[in-house]
Every structure is written in C-alpha cells, then in structure tokens.
Amino acid sequence: MTGPDLSDDVPLLVEQYRIPGLRQIGLMPTTGRNLNAIMVDAQGGRYVLRCYLRNVDLSRIQFQLDFQEHLLGKGIPTADIIATKAGERLVNTGQRTWVLFRHVAGTGYDYANSEQLRNAALCLADLHEAAEDFAEPAVDDDTIPSLRRWWTHGAEDLAELHTMFADRDVAAELAFLDAWLASLTRDFPIEVVDQLPPAWVHADFHGTNLAFVDDQVTGVFDFDVVHRGYRLEDVAHATYCFAREDATSNRIRPELAAAFQEHFDLTDLERAALPAFTVATQARNAARYRIREREGADPAAVLRGHVARMRHLCGLAP
C-alpha cells in the first residue's frame, strides 16, 4: 500500500525548510497508518517526510517528538528531527501534519541472525534506561495500548467489542476474549500486577521499526504508541517479535527467547507473568479496531487474526 497522492502537500512543505534542492523521490512501503515520503537534497542527503495519520492530535505528536529527542540525547540511535525555517518541528497543511526526519541507513531484522537479536535486546534495555528520567506527562487516549487498561477498563472494553462486532460472525472470538480476561485478572490481580517494574514503554518494538547495519542497531523508530506502563509489556512483545521463526510465524523459539530476555535482569514476578503478558500484548480494544477500519481494513478479519494468535500463544491452537 502506497497511500494517497501527496503531490499537493509536498511542494508546500519543501518551502518550509532551509535545505537546498529538497525533493521527493519516492514513498516508503506503508500499511496506511502513516505516510513516509523519501526525500533527497541537492547533495544527495536523504530524509524521511512523515505524515501522521494514526495519531492526529498535535499534543500527542509533540509528546512523541519530545520523547524521541530525549532518547537521541541519551545516545539511543534514532532519527534527527529537522526544524523548519521558523524553528518548528511540525508543519500542518490544514488536513495533515508532517515532520521531517534525517534518514537512517539500514535494513530490517534478519530472523536468522542471532547477533541482531542480541543487539535488539540490548537496544531495548538501553532505551528503558535512557527514558527513566524523561519527566514529561504522558499524552494518552484509549487507542494507546497500555496493558493496565485490561485491569481498569477491561469489562467496559469487552462490552464495546461485543457491541461493535455484533452480527459480524466473531462470536467464538469474543467468547475467547471474555474467558481470557477473566483468567488474566484472576491469576494476576491488579494489586500483584502493579508490583511489576514500571517503565516508558515503546510498545511497538519489532524488526521493521529498527534499522540494522550488519549486526548493529542504527535506528529505532515509530513512537506512535509509547506510554508509561510496565517494562514487561515491551519485553514480552519484543520477545515474540524477535524470537519467532519468521515474520509470519507464531512459534517462539525457546532458545532465542531466552537469549533475548537474558539482557533484562527480570524479577521473579516478571518471569511468572511473562507468558500471560505475551498473550495480552496481542489483545486490542474497540478504539484500536476503529482505527484499523478507518485505515481500510476489515476489523472483523483483524480481530480473528489477533485471537488466533492469542490462542496459539495460549497453547490452544496448532
């Protein structure tokens, strides 16, 4: 998916920057969640011009940029944000909000490369440490996937899913989610879960949101859903993403999962809750499915996919 035509916006945006010869040369592949135009200047320097479609609230985007710049200042590899002539990080064209980043060279994750897995784990651990003193208040809404929400708003979110998907042939999936949430909150009451170490959570730390040159991480991207939560959210989700057989598989390779997790000094409680959190990071509320519908996906099909993954991770499916 390449997204809508950008020809009306890009010439206007180019004028906002003191970059001689800046022009668009293509689009990066996208799922429709955001648009990323590949730009080049007169000297051949590359940039990425991002249009924010998923998070359109300006205060949320500013928060994400502040978080990214904080990490960059702490030595975490991510993209420089390029200011406009007026010193602004955001450009709003009326209907769209754009930010220009310096391009970071690299390729996506190679599932056959255990050294890349190790360095991805080290990068995530460093990210958590670097973010510890990020002092800004979070700017969140109900589309930000905080796992704690399943304890505080789980019944409400499930009721909304039942309403949203009534007559959509997903009764079995909704019944699974009902039973899953009852089991999760019974086995790990909120009083226990709140003893887990807190952290700023990237929440989308996977192989296509990182860039590698050889085995080294050269960039961490996509802070759309960063939030304050439990460190285990990131560890559980990233273990699933990096220790799978490949990008299409739900089978986690135990030896690679152990290799990834050894860089986090997990507490006993984190180790006990890790399997449950690995499943829980795949659950979505109605607000997230409405976003997918807005992006052109069939939300019922997306829900079936999420529940199938959850069932596999629970050992209930092949």
C-alpha positions, 0 to 999 in steps of 0.5 A: 500500500502506497497511500494517497497522492501527496503531490499537493502537500509536498511542494508546500512543505519543501518551502518550509525548510532551509535545505537546498534542492529538497525533493521527493523521490519516492514513498516508503512501503506503508500499511496506511497508518502513516505516510513516509515520503523519501526525500533527497537534497541537492547533495544527495542527503536523504530524509524521511517526510512523515505524515501522521495519520494514526495519531492526529492530535498535535499534543500527542505528536509533540509528546512523541517528538519530545520523547524521541529527542530525549532518547537521541540525547541519551545516545539511543540511535534514532532519527534527527528531527529537522526544524523548519525555517521558523524553528518548528518541528511540525508543519500542518497543511490544514488536513495533515501534519508532517515532520521531517526526519534525517534518514537512517541507513539500514535494513530490517531484522534478519530472523536468522541472525542471532547477533541482531537479536542480541543487539535488539535486546540490548537496544531495548534495555538501553532505551528503558534506561535512557527514558527513566528520567524523561519527566514529561506527562504522558499524552494518552487516549484509549487507542494507546495500548497500555496493558493496565487498561485490561485491569481498569477498563477491561469489562467496559472494553469487552462490552464495546467489542461485543457491541461493535462486532455484533452480527459480524460472525466473531462470536467464538472470538469474543467468547475467547476474549471474555474467558481470557480476561477473566483468567488474566485478572484472576491469576494476576490481580491488579494489586500483584500486577502493579508490583511489576517494574514500571517503565516508558514503554515503546510498545511497538518494538519489532524488526521493521521499526529498527534499522540494522547495519550488519549486526548493529542497531542504527535506528529505532523508530515509530513512537506512535504508541509509547506510554508509561506502563510496565517494562514487561509489556515491551519485553514480552512483545519484543520477545515474540517479535524477535524470537519467532521463526519468521515474520509470519510465524507464531512459534517462539523459539525457546532458545532465542527467547531466552537469549533475548530476555537474558539482557533484562535482569527480570524479577521473579514476578516478571518471569511468572507473568511473562507468558500471560503478558505475551498473550495480552500484548496481542489483545486490542480494544474497540478504539484500536479496531476503529482505527484499523477500519478507518485505515481500510481494513476489515476489523472483523478479519483483524480481530480473528487474526489477533485471537488466533494468535492469542490462542496459539500463544495460549497453547490452544491452537496448532 
